[in-house]
Amino acid sequence: MRVDSRATIIRPPEWDCLAAEVPEYTVSIPWLETMGPLLPGEPRWLIISVDEQARVGLHARWLRSPPSDARFDIAAALRGDLPSPVPRTPPAAVPDIAPLYPSVLVTLPGYACAAAGSGATEPALLRETLTALDTWAAQQGARSVSFLYIPERQEPLRRALTEFGARPVELYPTCVLPMTFGSMDEYLRQLRSPRRRDIARLLRRLAEKDMTVGEVDLAEVRDDVLELRLGLLRKYNSAADRDTQSAALDRMLTHYRREDIVVTAAQRDGRVVGFALGLRNGNTLRLLWAGQLPEARGAYFVTLFYAQVRAALERGVELIDYGTLEWGLKTDHGSRLEQLAGYTWTVSGDGR
């Protein structure tokens, strides 16, 4: 058995087949093409082949220095600077972050991490992959390699990293809503009674203001969605670059079918005053953006939870991934927490 590896700066032609061999939508080409440009750093792709057959693929980012978004900064993670749903225990000693950059960050868009390919569950191949990654990183002059945001279901990858000697990094959970119910009535019954009453009250309030709630075509409401997206980013002092967000919308329309771009909106007089946007990837609906005008108070909750759940039911979706942050709000609306893991090591180049 001959094992070879290679790294590229553009997506290799084998990636499509490797992505099709695993159930993780986050390694799919539509997802990477649409959301990948929002990641920091420069893309890198690592392919592990056995007897000239591609078996494992990793997507990474080359970071020359700490990124502006702390959630992708291994130094910030090691310091305990990331948000958390519960108080964190401060590290016993502040780690020396000087030797961490340049760095290789293995991650995927949407705060996720997974390996592609049929070998992604084989311990021996994963070990070969990590060894090849360490060797390549050393050749490039990287000082550290990190894997961030590995979900619980990626247990083989987590175990391989532990056995490789990578240091665990405390991160935070994401929120997922398994679609274990078959109707909206069943969904609402599983919520606590205060939340059920809140949803009914907000729907009435929007109706009293002559606002309708339902699905809309992103292509037809693109400009309204963009303005509301930028408004929410400014509200929370996040980077609100119009060109960046506009390009992301264009990529969604390019790489996803219209029926897989799920936009639920509150409208008045034909104008979107509140919305939630998700992308359907197979049996998963990944929520991404939301926003509302001040006069549409309550539209955020109705469009993000009630209306998106209804849209997911109509599409036969099995899981809604609500992503990270706002953990209490999302669990109040039926989601459960799924812990994300991180790992890091100092590059040696000797296969550890």
Residue pairs with C-beta under 8 A, 6 or more apart in sequence:
1 50
1 51
2 50
2 51
2 52
3 48
3 49
3 50
3 125
3 128
4 48
4 49
4 52
5 46
5 47
5 48
5 49
5 128
5 129
5 132
5 135
5 136
6 12
6 46
6 47
6 49
7 44
7 45
7 46
7 47
7 136
8 44
8 45
8 47
9 42
9 43
9 44
9 45
10 43
10 45
11 29
11 32
11 43
11 45
12 45
12 47
12 54
12 57
14 47
14 54
14 57
15 29
15 45
15 47
15 57
15 116
16 29
17 54
18 27
18 47
18 54
18 55
18 56
18 57
18 116
18 117
18 118
19 27
19 28
19 29
19 57
19 116
21 116
21 117
21 118
21 120
22 114
22 115
22 116
22 117
22 118
22 120
23 282
24 112
24 114
24 116
24 154
25 31
25 281
25 282
25 284
25 286
26 108
26 109
26 110
26 112
26 113
26 114
27 57
27 59
27 108
27 114
27 115
27 116
28 281
29 255
30 255
30 256
30 281
31 108
31 109
31 110
31 279
31 281
32 59
32 108
32 109
33 251
33 254
33 255
34 109
34 248
34 251
34 252
34 254
34 255
34 256
34 279
35 109
35 110
35 248
35 251
35 288
36 43
36 59
36 109
37 247
37 248
37 251
38 109
38 244
38 248
39 61
39 72
39 107
39 109
40 61
40 63
40 67
40 68
40 69
40 72
40 105
41 61
41 62
41 63
41 64
41 67
41 72
41 105
42 61
42 62
43 59
43 60
43 61
43 62
44 59
44 60
44 61
44 62
44 104
45 57
45 58
45 59
45 60
46 57
46 58
46 60
46 129
46 132
46 133
46 136
47 54
47 56
47 57
48 54
48 55
48 56
48 57
48 117
48 119
48 125
48 128
48 129
48 132
49 55
50 119
50 125
54 117
55 117
55 118
55 119
55 122
55 125
56 115
56 116
56 117
56 119
56 120
56 125
56 126
56 128
56 129
57 115
57 116
57 117
58 106
58 115
58 116
58 129
58 133
59 106
59 107
59 108
59 116
60 104
60 105
60 106
60 107
60 133
61 72
61 104
61 105
61 107
62 102
62 103
62 104
62 140
62 142
63 72
63 101
63 102
63 103
63 104
63 105
64 101
64 102
65 101
65 102
66 73
66 75
66 76
66 100
66 101
67 73
68 239
70 76
70 81
70 82
71 82
71 111
72 105
72 107
72 148
74 100
74 103
74 105
74 144
74 146
74 148
74 169
74 342
74 344
75 95
75 97
75 100
75 101
76 82
77 146
77 148
77 169
77 170
77 171
77 342
77 344
78 91
78 95
78 97
78 169
78 344
79 91
79 94
79 95
79 97
80 88
80 89
80 90
80 91
80 170
82 171
82 172
83 172
83 325
84 172
85 172
85 173
85 327
85 328
85 337
88 170
99 143
99 144
99 346
100 143
100 144
101 143
101 144
102 140
102 141
102 142
102 143
103 142
103 143
103 144
103 145
103 146
104 133
104 137
104 140
104 142
104 144
104 145
104 146
104 347
105 146
105 148
106 113
106 133
106 145
106 146
106 147
106 148
107 113
107 147
107 148
107 149
108 114
108 149
110 286
110 288
110 321
110 323
111 148
111 149
111 174
111 323
111 324
111 340
112 149
112 151
113 147
113 148
113 149
113 150
113 151
113 154
113 157
114 120
114 150
114 151
114 154
114 157
115 126
115 129
115 154
115 157
119 125
119 126
119 129
120 126
120 156
120 157
121 156
122 156
123 156
123 159
123 160
123 163
126 156
126 157
126 160
127 160
127 163
127 164
129 160
130 160
130 161
130 164
130 166
130 352
131 164
131 351
131 352
133 145
134 145
134 345
134 347
134 348
134 349
134 350
134 351
134 352
135 349
135 351
137 145
137 347
137 349
138 347
138 348
138 349
139 349
142 347
143 346
143 347
144 344
144 345
144 346
144 347
145 344
145 345
145 347
146 169
146 342
146 343
146 344
147 157
147 161
147 166
147 342
147 343
147 344
148 169
148 171
148 340
148 342
149 171
149 174
149 340
149 341
149 342
150 157
150 158
150 161
150 340
150 341
150 342
150 343
151 174
151 338
151 340
151 341
152 338
152 339
152 341
158 341
158 343
161 343
162 168
162 343
164 345
164 352
165 345
165 352
166 343
166 344
166 345
167 343
167 344
167 345
168 341
168 342
168 343
169 341
169 342
169 343
169 344
170 342
171 339
171 340
171 341
171 342
172 324
172 327
172 339
172 340
173 324
173 327
173 337
173 338
173 339
173 340
174 321
174 322
174 323
174 324
174 337
174 338
174 340
175 321
175 322
175 323
175 324
175 326
175 327
175 330
175 331
175 335
175 336
175 337
175 338
176 319
176 320
176 321
176 322
176 335
176 336
176 338
177 309
177 319
177 320
177 322
177 330
177 333
177 334
177 335
177 336
178 318
178 319
178 336
179 312
179 313
179 317
179 318
179 319
179 320
181 187
181 190
182 313
183 313
184 306
184 309
184 310
184 313
187 309
187 313
187 334
188 196
188 199
189 196
190 334
191 199
191 332
191 333
191 334
192 332
195 332
195 333
198 301
199 301
199 302
199 305
199 306
202 298
202 299
202 301
202 302
203 213
203 302
203 306
205 297
205 298
206 212
206 213
206 266
206 296
206 298
206 299
206 302
209 268
209 295
209 296
210 268
210 269
211 266
211 267
211 268
211 273
211 274
211 296
211 299
212 266
212 267
212 268
213 264
213 265
213 266
213 267
213 299
213 302
213 303
213 306
213 307
214 264
214 265
214 267
214 307
215 262
215 263
215 264
215 265
215 307
215 311
216 263
216 264
216 265
216 267
216 272
216 275
217 258
217 263
218 225
218 249
218 252
218 253
218 258
218 261
218 263
218 277
219 253
219 258
221 263
221 265
221 272
221 275
222 249
222 253
224 271
224 272
224 275
225 249
225 263
225 272
225 275
225 277
225 289
225 291
226 242
226 245
226 246
226 249
228 272
228 273
228 274
228 275
228 291
228 292
228 293
229 245
229 289
229 291
230 240
230 242
230 245
231 291
231 293
232 289
232 290
232 291
232 292
233 239
233 240
233 245
234 240
252 261
252 279
253 261
256 279
256 280
259 280
259 315
260 279
260 280
260 281
261 277
261 279
261 280
262 277
262 278
262 279
262 280
262 285
262 308
262 311
262 312
262 315
263 275
263 276
263 277
264 275
264 276
264 303
264 304
264 307
264 308
264 310
264 311
265 272
265 273
265 274
265 275
265 276
265 303
266 272
266 273
266 274
266 275
266 292
266 296
266 299
266 302
266 303
267 273
268 296
273 292
273 293
273 295
273 296
273 299
274 290
274 291
274 292
274 293
274 296
274 299
274 300
274 302
274 303
275 289
275 290
275 291
275 292
275 299
275 303
276 287
276 289
276 290
276 300
276 303
276 304
276 307
276 308
277 287
277 288
277 289
277 290
278 285
278 286
278 287
278 288
278 308
278 320
279 285
279 286
279 288
280 286
280 315
280 317
283 316
283 317
283 318
283 319
284 317
284 318
284 319
284 320
284 321
285 308
285 311
285 312
285 315
285 317
285 319
285 320
285 321
286 320
286 321
286 323
287 304
287 308
287 320
287 321
287 322
287 323
288 323
290 300
290 303
290 304
291 300
292 299
292 300
292 303
293 299
301 333
305 333
305 334
308 320
309 320
309 334
312 320
320 335
322 330
322 335
324 340
327 337
331 337
345 352
